[in-house]
Amino acid sequence: MTRRIHSFVWSGLAALILIVIGIVTSVNTGDYTNLAFWGILGALAFTLISCLILDNNFVGEMIGEIFSWGFVRMPGLIFTLDLDGIIWLLTVKLLFWILGFVLAALCGILAITLGLVVSVFVYPFAIYKNIKHGDID
């Protein structure tokens, strides 16, 4: 019961914040075409956060697994101990760091996006399971 209350409160708060952001940006810009986007995003955020708090489904594990795809180990580098070799080492290490950061960010965006979409379909089963069986710890 406690998880259900927390899921309603926190996910409702997140949905409210996203909807208010959408209303404020629409009023400030005078463009009301993206208001539906913010409303849909608020509903998706509601279901995602509720699924994560209820923790009786696979959505959290799915997001974590997809997000972990972005953390890869870059190959070791062989270099020479002259000035050109050290400059090459530093530039390639910097390139690998940027590439790793971009890959992690893309996988994080993919994980959150898939989590938002999947949670809409999983949420009814998760809330039913929580009502029927209570909190599973």
C-alpha positions as CSV (number, residue, x, y, z in Angstrom):
1,M,0.0,0.0,0.0
2,T,2.9,2.4,0.8
3,R,4.4,2.0,-2.7
4,R,1.0,2.6,-4.3
5,I,0.6,5.9,-2.4
6,H,4.2,7.0,-3.2
7,S,3.7,6.0,-6.9
8,F,0.5,8.2,-7.1
9,V,2.1,11.1,-5.3
10,W,5.5,11.3,-7.1
11,S,4.3,10.4,-10.5
12,G,1.4,12.8,-10.2
13,L,3.8,15.5,-9.2
14,A,6.1,14.8,-12.2
15,A,3.1,14.8,-14.6
16,L,1.8,18.0,-13.1
17,I,5.2,19.7,-13.5
18,L,5.5,18.6,-17.1
19,I,2.0,19.8,-17.9
20,V,2.6,23.2,-16.2
21,I,5.8,23.6,-18.1
22,G,3.9,22.9,-21.3
23,I,1.2,25.5,-20.4
24,V,3.8,28.1,-19.4
25,T,5.8,27.7,-22.6
26,S,2.7,27.7,-24.7
27,V,1.4,30.9,-23.1
28,N,4.8,32.6,-23.4
29,T,5.3,31.7,-27.0
30,G,1.7,32.0,-28.1
31,D,2.1,28.7,-29.9
32,Y,-0.4,26.2,-28.5
33,T,0.4,23.4,-31.0
34,N,2.9,21.7,-28.7
35,L,0.5,21.6,-25.7
36,A,-0.7,18.1,-26.5
37,F,2.9,17.0,-26.6
38,W,3.5,18.1,-23.0
39,G,0.2,16.5,-21.9
40,I,1.2,13.2,-23.5
41,L,4.7,13.5,-22.0
42,G,3.1,14.1,-18.6
43,A,0.9,11.0,-18.9
44,L,3.9,8.9,-20.1
45,A,6.0,10.2,-17.2
46,F,3.2,9.3,-14.8
47,T,3.1,5.7,-15.9
48,L,6.9,5.4,-16.0
49,I,7.5,6.7,-12.6
50,S,4.7,4.7,-11.2
51,C,6.1,1.5,-12.7
52,L,9.5,2.3,-11.3
53,I,8.2,2.9,-7.8
54,L,5.8,-0.1,-7.7
55,D,8.8,-2.2,-8.7
56,N,6.7,-5.3,-9.5
57,N,7.5,-5.3,-13.3
58,F,10.4,-5.4,-15.7
59,V,10.5,-1.7,-16.7
60,G,13.2,-0.7,-14.3
61,E,15.4,-3.6,-15.3
62,M,14.8,-2.9,-19.0
63,I,15.9,0.7,-18.6
64,G,18.9,-0.3,-16.6
65,E,20.0,-2.9,-19.1
66,I,19.6,-0.6,-22.1
67,F,21.4,2.2,-20.3
68,S,24.3,-0.1,-19.5
69,W,24.9,-0.7,-23.2
70,G,26.4,2.8,-23.4
71,F,29.2,2.0,-20.9
72,V,31.7,0.2,-23.0
73,R,35.4,-0.4,-22.4
74,M,37.5,1.4,-25.0
75,P,40.5,-0.5,-26.4
76,G,44.0,0.1,-25.0
77,L,46.4,2.2,-27.0
78,I,50.0,1.5,-27.9
79,F,52.1,4.6,-28.3
80,T,55.7,5.7,-28.5
81,L,57.4,7.9,-25.9
82,D,58.2,10.8,-28.2
83,L,56.2,14.0,-28.5
84,D,54.1,12.8,-31.5
85,G,53.2,9.5,-29.7
86,I,52.1,11.3,-26.5
87,I,50.1,13.9,-28.5
88,W,48.5,11.0,-30.4
89,L,47.7,9.2,-27.2
90,L,46.0,12.2,-25.6
91,T,44.0,13.1,-28.7
92,V,42.8,9.5,-29.2
93,K,42.0,9.1,-25.5
94,L,40.0,12.4,-25.6
95,L,38.2,11.2,-28.8
96,F,37.4,7.9,-27.0
97,W,36.1,9.8,-24.0
98,I,33.8,11.9,-26.1
99,L,32.7,8.9,-28.1
100,G,31.9,7.0,-24.8
101,F,30.0,10.0,-23.4
102,V,27.9,10.3,-26.6
103,L,27.3,6.6,-26.7
104,A,26.2,6.6,-23.0
105,A,23.9,9.6,-23.6
106,L,22.3,8.0,-26.7
107,C,21.7,4.8,-24.8
108,G,20.3,6.7,-21.9
109,I,17.9,8.6,-24.2
110,L,16.9,5.3,-25.8
111,A,16.3,3.7,-22.5
112,I,14.1,6.5,-21.2
113,T,12.2,6.7,-24.4
114,L,11.5,2.9,-24.5
115,G,10.7,3.0,-20.8
116,L,8.1,5.8,-21.4
117,V,6.5,3.8,-24.3
118,V,6.5,0.4,-22.6
119,S,5.3,1.7,-19.2
120,V,2.0,2.7,-20.7
121,F,1.2,-0.9,-21.5
122,V,2.8,-2.3,-18.3
123,Y,1.2,0.1,-15.8
124,P,-2.3,-1.4,-15.7
125,F,-0.8,-4.8,-14.9
126,A,1.5,-3.3,-12.3
127,I,-1.2,-1.4,-10.5
128,Y,-3.5,-4.5,-10.6
129,K,-0.7,-6.7,-9.2
130,N,-0.1,-4.1,-6.4
131,I,-3.8,-3.9,-5.5
132,K,-4.3,-7.6,-5.6
133,H,-1.1,-8.8,-3.9
134,G,0.1,-5.7,-2.1
135,D,3.7,-4.5,-1.8
136,I,6.3,-7.1,-2.7
137,D,9.6,-6.6,-0.9
